[in-house]
């Protein structure tokens, strides 16, 4: 399902204008991205959590040049679904 499919489904089921639904969906995604960029997690009860995970520093190898390099510690976004979400998908 794409963002356009989501907008169409919400618009159809609620009777709202597609432009209003699209701007709402875009703003939701912007708020989630901005919050996570500032290190804040986003919790949606019954749906799941958008969390920021920290990856440790690690050593990697470039096998074509036979060299090692250090990948520094960094943060990555992740999604953890709620238990009710998992049960519904099963």
Protein Blocks (a to p, Z undefined) as FASTA:
>chain_A
ZZklmmmmmmmmnopafklmmmmmmmmmmmmmmmmmnopacddehiaccddddddddddd
dfklopacdddddddddddddfklmmmmZZ
